[in-house]
Amino acid sequence: MERMHNLFLSRHPNFAGEVSVMGHSLGTCILFDLLAHQGLPTPAPSSTESNAASATAEFAGDDDGDEAEATGQDADGALAIEAPKPITVASALSLFGLDEFIETFEDEKIDLESFQLMGSNDFKELGLPMGPRKKLIVYLKDQTDAEEKYKREVAEAEARKKAASAAREERELRRKEAEKEKATNAAREAAEGIHRIAFQHLNAGVGQPMIRYPQLSFKLKSLYCLGSPVAMFVTLRGGTLGPDFSLPTCPHVVNIFHPFDPVAYRIEPLINIAANSVQPSLVPHHKGRKRLHLELRENLGRVGANLKKNFLESMRYTWQAVQQFAASHRVSAWQEQVAKEQLEQQEKVQAELEAVSQEQHLPEESPVDVPTAIDLGNLNRGERIDYVLQEHPFESFNEYLFAMQSHLCYWTSEDSSLLVLRHLYGNTAAGKSAAQAE
């Protein structure tokens, strides 16, 4: 709706008229819900979304600490692996009290690498005693193992560092792709008028939808519902509309339906329960008269009512004559009882005559002529909301055969088009002057 309105204004920049919308079937439910929530504050994000966002931020904040622990680094990024202490030939000999052999090793030009490769026989040839010789061999072996372990740990730490760096780059790439996809989807949803639903999980464990309705940048004059099940969905939600209910940005609502439409429901009884006893307004025929079969049905009803009234009138006069004849020929002992019975019978006939008279003046098939004094609330500024179309003559033979067709007839109905046009132009100056001229 927003996109079409902006497109229309771009093509007609001088447009200053009013805007009305029309919906059919379930489309009226979408429009009704949308317009009923205009001007209302948008609900805050659910607790689930907030927790997810905080968990994501916490996880992102812990990435650096996890990476430092995985790569064996301290807070400054330096390797936390302790390197073995360096040794020399002289320090190793002094450690075991062999200082007098330092010059011998220097004369033999034995460096640290050669020193570590020497075995028990080599040390024996240089004259080292057996006890220090054995200790020196074990010390050199431990020193060699420590250096190899250090090199191996350094290599593993470097491998973990490279893996963590690759994982961080992959996460960053996925994050950028997710943000890009989110922005693309948001732009598409904004362009298409799609609105997401965030589910709020209550204590019972049932997810209740919290809908964030988009707000329109323009106000409407009227909402026309064709074959609308709005009343059914409002009832299924467990509520009613009431006389104070209205659409914040749309002052007029008109509900047009076919009498055989199985999907359409009346709205007026949800505003005032007394509307159940009042027939919906009959949509006038586009040629300015009722359809022939409706007029015939109404005339037959009036003829039947007149015949019934005349028959009851004749019965009343006959009964009065019989009453007078009986009163003049009966003994006085029975006069009081007979007079009472005749009075009761006369009152019964009089009540039937009054009922027939009401049926004659208020025919059932002409609801358009019935004045309504019930309160229809603020939904349509107190005016009638429900309007029923006149069925075709062949549709009246069997309403079940034409049920589906009656739900699709609104777009090709001249009667509904004329009613909408009259309603659109009825509140304008041109429409009021035309109505006065008629």
PyMOL commands that set and color helices and strands:
alter all, ss='L'
color gray80, all
select helices_A, chain A and resi 2-11+26-36+47-61+63-71+89-95+99-107+112-117+120-125+130-192+230-236+268-271+273-277+292-329+332-361+367-369+393-397+403-407+410-412+414-426+429-437
alter helices_A, ss='H'
color red, helices_A
select strands_A, chain A and resi 21-24+197-201+207-211+222-226+252-257+281-282+386-388
alter strands_A, ss='S'
color yellow, strands_A
deselect
rebuild
show_as cartoon
